[in-house]
Amino acid sequence: MSEATIILFDDRAAALQYACSPLERLASGALWSEGPVWLPAEQALLWSDIPNNRMLRWSAAAGLSVWRESVGFSNGHTLAADGSVLHCSHGHRAILRTPCRNGRLAATEEVLVDRYQGRRLNSPNDLVVKRDGTIWFSDPPYGILSDREGQVAPQEQRHQYVFRYDPADGQLDVVSDFVEDPNGLAFSPDESILYVSDTSAARRVDGHHRIVAFDVVGGRSLTNPRVFAEVAPGLPDGFRVSRNGWLYTSSACGVQVYHPDGTRLALIAVPEMVGNLTFDEHERALYILATTSLYRLAFDRPAHSLG
């Protein structure tokens, strides 16, 4: 453990400095850690070690284990209302689902969607489930550019889209082609705003490292794109929004925290480059995936009560 180094940029985040326990490194040994999902029923975290083509699991009761191997270079994951886990698969170029039956996750997954207008998806990267059950996901090309996090393949889609998929009727719709390389995404607490990161700087020196905000119209379409934040150093690869609307995003130097008005509030320093993060169900702990390791930052009260 080490004392959490929190650098304040705005007094509204002052409570963050006093609410945190020491930063804990819970596990290590990955090549590139990504896509965390917290399982409340198991009090466990699942995440991807993408280049090693496996998913890892950690719990306080059992420690670190390999949850599943040969996972199609999965990236982002999220939990559906019925307890099933949804996966973004670079290798399968699809959204997959591990069903939950009788309170237990199945041993295998099934394909939900892998094509748009007859063409294969690029490589779904991250996803979020809206309260109406629809699945919103990003589809950049990272998994088809090399064999490190997928398999080299031609791009069949005309662009890198943000999609909305409705499992009720199987309808897949493009909701935006504004973001050059869409990556992480999350809704505001009232679901009136969708935040999407643009990490095109990973592919070219003049690319973007920013988060774009959209207004959600009628619960099914996006409008009014605007730059919410330019994140540096590094990229806003993955992020989460707490219930008070603060946005916690990955970067090269740690976790950066933003107010809903776009002001950078604070930096939580982490000793490795951060790829993604998530809260537990009560927002009493922030689980941080940083390159090789899993870290935890615990709070003495819920994150949504800090500001």
C-alpha positions in Angstrom: 0.0 0.0 0.0 1.0 3.6 -0.5 -0.7 6.9 0.4 -2.9 8.0 -2.4 -1.4 11.1 -4.1 -4.3 13.4 -5.1 -3.6 16.6 -6.8 -6.4 19.2 -6.6 -7.3 21.5 -9.4 -10.6 22.7 -8.0 -11.8 23.2 -4.4 -15.0 21.3 -5.1 -13.0 18.1 -4.9 -11.4 18.9 -1.6 -13.3 16.1 0.1 -11.7 13.6 -2.2 -8.3 14.1 -0.5 -9.7 13.1 2.9 -12.0 10.3 1.9 -9.5 8.0 0.4 -7.6 5.0 2.0 -4.1 4.2 0.7 -3.9 3.0 -2.9 -3.7 -0.8 -2.9 -2.1 -3.0 -5.6 -4.3 -6.1 -5.4 -2.9 -8.1 -8.3 -0.4 -8.0 -11.1 1.0 -10.1 -14.0 -1.0 -8.9 -17.0 0.4 -7.4 -20.2 -2.4 -4.9 -20.7 -5.3 -4.7 -18.3 -8.7 -3.4 -19.6 -12.4 -3.6 -19.5 -13.3 -4.1 -15.8 -16.8 -5.2 -14.7 -17.8 -5.5 -11.0 -20.0 -8.4 -10.1 -22.0 -7.5 -7.0 -23.4 -11.0 -6.5 -19.9 -12.5 -6.3 -18.2 -9.4 -4.8 -15.6 -10.0 -7.6 -14.0 -8.1 -10.5 -13.6 -9.5 -14.0 -11.3 -7.9 -16.6 -9.4 -8.5 -19.8 -5.7 -9.1 -20.2 -6.0 -8.4 -23.9 -2.6 -9.5 -25.4 -2.7 -12.7 -23.4 -6.2 -13.4 -24.7 -7.7 -14.2 -21.3 -10.0 -12.8 -18.6 -8.9 -12.5 -15.0 -10.9 -12.5 -11.8 -10.2 -11.0 -8.4 -12.1 -11.2 -5.2 -11.1 -10.5 -1.6 -12.1 -14.1 -0.7 -10.2 -15.9 -3.5 -7.5 -13.5 -4.8 -6.4 -13.5 -8.4 -7.3 -16.3 -10.9 -7.8 -16.8 -14.6 -11.5 -16.7 -15.2 -11.5 -17.7 -18.9 -8.8 -18.3 -21.6 -9.0 -18.0 -25.4 -11.6 -15.2 -25.1 -11.4 -13.7 -28.6 -9.2 -10.9 -27.3 -12.1 -9.4 -25.4 -11.9 -5.8 -24.3 -14.7 -4.0 -22.5 -17.4 -5.7 -20.4 -20.5 -4.6 -18.6 -23.3 -6.1 -16.5 -26.8 -6.5 -17.8 -29.9 -6.2 -15.6 -30.4 -9.9 -15.5 -26.9 -10.6 -14.2 -25.4 -11.7 -17.5 -22.1 -10.2 -18.6 -21.7 -8.6 -22.0 -18.3 -8.6 -23.7 -16.7 -6.6 -26.6 -14.7 -9.1 -28.6 -11.9 -7.9 -30.9 -11.3 -11.4 -32.2 -14.9 -12.3 -33.0 -15.6 -8.7 -34.0 -18.8 -8.9 -32.0 -20.8 -8.2 -28.8 -21.0 -11.4 -26.8 -23.1 -12.4 -23.8 -22.3 -14.8 -21.0 -25.8 -15.7 -19.7 -26.6 -15.8 -16.0 -28.8 -18.8 -15.1 -30.0 -19.5 -11.5 -27.6 -16.8 -10.2 -24.6 -18.4 -11.9 -22.7 -17.3 -15.0 -22.6 -19.9 -17.8 -19.4 -21.5 -18.9 -19.7 -20.2 -22.5 -20.8 -17.1 -24.3 -23.2 -16.4 -27.2 -23.0 -13.9 -30.0 -25.5 -11.0 -29.8 -24.5 -9.0 -32.8 -21.5 -9.1 -35.2 -22.6 -7.3 -38.4 -24.1 -4.1 -39.5 -25.8 -4.0 -42.9 -24.2 -7.3 -43.8 -20.7 -6.2 -43.1 -18.6 -7.4 -40.1 -18.0 -4.9 -37.3 -14.6 -3.5 -36.8 -13.6 -4.5 -33.3 -16.1 -3.5 -30.6 -14.2 -1.8 -27.8 -16.4 -0.7 -24.9 -20.1 -0.8 -24.1 -22.8 0.4 -21.7 -26.3 -0.7 -21.0 -29.0 2.0 -20.8 -31.8 1.5 -18.2 -34.2 0.5 -21.0 -32.0 -2.5 -21.8 -30.4 -1.2 -25.0 -26.7 -1.7 -25.5 -24.6 1.2 -26.7 -21.1 0.4 -27.9 -18.0 1.8 -29.7 -16.5 0.1 -32.7 -13.0 1.4 -33.5 -10.5 -0.6 -35.6 -7.9 -1.4 -33.0 -8.5 -5.1 -33.0 -8.0 -5.5 -36.8 -4.8 -3.4 -37.1 -2.4 -6.0 -35.6 -2.3 -9.4 -34.1 -1.5 -8.2 -30.6 -5.1 -7.4 -29.6 -7.0 -9.3 -32.3 -6.3 -10.4 -35.9 -5.2 -8.3 -38.8 -8.2 -8.0 -41.2 -9.6 -5.5 -43.7 -12.1 -3.0 -42.3 -15.6 -3.6 -43.7 -17.5 -0.7 -42.1 -17.3 2.6 -43.8 -16.4 4.4 -40.6 -15.8 4.0 -36.8 -19.3 4.2 -35.4 -21.0 4.4 -32.0 -23.9 1.9 -32.2 -27.2 1.3 -30.3 -28.4 -2.3 -30.2 -31.8 -3.4 -28.9 -31.8 -7.0 -27.8 -35.6 -6.9 -27.7 -35.9 -6.8 -31.5 -32.3 -7.2 -32.7 -32.2 -3.8 -34.3 -28.7 -2.3 -34.7 -28.5 1.5 -35.4 -25.6 3.9 -35.9 -26.1 6.8 -33.4 -22.9 8.7 -34.3 -20.0 8.8 -36.8 -18.7 12.1 -35.3 -15.9 10.6 -33.2 -12.9 9.5 -35.2 -11.9 6.6 -33.0 -14.6 6.0 -30.5 -13.4 4.2 -27.4 -14.8 4.4 -23.8 -18.3 5.6 -23.2 -20.7 6.2 -20.3 -24.0 7.9 -19.7 -24.6 10.8 -17.3 -26.7 9.7 -14.2 -30.0 10.8 -15.8 -28.9 9.4 -19.2 -29.5 12.7 -20.9 -25.8 12.9 -22.0 -23.6 10.2 -23.5 -19.8 10.7 -23.1 -17.6 9.1 -25.8 -13.8 9.2 -25.8 -11.8 9.8 -29.1 -8.4 8.1 -28.8 -7.3 8.6 -32.4 -4.0 9.9 -31.1 -3.1 6.3 -30.5 -2.9 5.9 -34.2 -1.5 9.2 -35.4 0.4 12.1 -33.9 -2.2 14.7 -34.8 -5.1 12.6 -33.5 -7.4 13.3 -30.6 -7.2 12.5 -26.9 -10.5 13.9 -25.8 -14.0 13.1 -24.5 -17.0 14.2 -26.5 -20.4 14.8 -25.0 -23.7 14.2 -26.9 -27.2 15.0 -25.9 -29.4 11.9 -25.9 -32.7 12.6 -27.7 -35.8 10.4 -27.2 -33.6 7.8 -25.5 -32.3 6.5 -28.9 -30.4 9.2 -30.8 -27.5 11.6 -30.3 -27.2 15.3 -31.1 -25.1 18.4 -30.3 -21.6 16.9 -30.1 -19.1 19.0 -28.2 -15.7 18.6 -26.7 -16.1 17.9 -23.0 -12.4 17.6 -22.0 -9.0 17.3 -23.6 -7.2 14.6 -21.5 -3.4 14.6 -21.2 -1.0 13.0 -20.8 -2.0 9.9 -22.5 -5.6 8.9 -23.5 -9.0 8.8 -22.0 -9.2 5.1 -22.8 -11.9 4.1 -20.3 -14.0 6.0 -17.8 -16.9 5.9 -15.4 -19.4 8.5 -14.2 -20.3 8.5 -10.5 -23.9 9.1 -9.4 -23.1 12.8 -8.6 -22.1 13.2 -12.3 -18.3 13.3 -11.8 -16.4 11.7 -14.6 -13.3 9.5 -13.6 -11.1 8.8 -16.6 -7.9 6.9 -17.4 -4.8 8.8 -18.4 -1.0 8.1 -18.6 -0.4 9.5 -15.1 -3.4 8.2 -13.2 -7.1 8.8 -12.9 -8.3 12.3 -13.8 -11.6 13.5 -12.3 -13.9 16.0 -14.1 -17.0 17.9 -13.0 -20.1 17.8 -15.3 -19.3 21.4 -16.3 -16.0 20.1 -17.8 -13.7 21.5 -15.2 -10.8 19.2 -14.2 -11.2 18.6 -10.5 -8.4 16.4 -9.5 -5.7 13.8 -10.4 -5.4 10.5 -8.6 -1.8 9.5 -9.2 -1.2 5.8 -10.1 2.3 4.3 -10.7 1.4 2.7 -14.0 -0.4 3.9 -17.1 -4.1 3.6 -16.5 -6.3 1.8 -19.1 -9.7 1.7 -17.4 -11.6 1.7 -14.1 -14.9 1.0 -12.4 -16.7 1.4 -9.1 -18.2 -1.2 -6.9 -22.0 -1.2 -6.5 -22.0 1.3 -3.7 -19.2 3.5 -5.0 -17.2 2.8 -1.9 -14.2 1.6 -4.0 -12.7 2.5 -7.3 -11.0 -0.4 -9.1 -8.2 0.8 -11.4 -6.6 -1.2 -14.2 -3.1 0.1 -14.9 -1.1 -1.8 -17.5 0.1 -4.9 -15.6 -1.9 -4.4 -12.4 -5.2 -4.0 -10.5 -5.3 -1.3 -7.9 -8.1 -0.3 -5.5 -8.8 3.1 -4.0 -11.3 2.8 -1.1 -13.5 5.7 0.2 -14.7 6.2 3.7 -18.1 7.2 2.1 -19.6 6.8 -1.3 -17.9 8.6 -4.2 -21.2 10.3 -5.1 -21.3 12.1 -1.7 -17.9 13.7 -2.1 -19.1 16.8 -4.0 
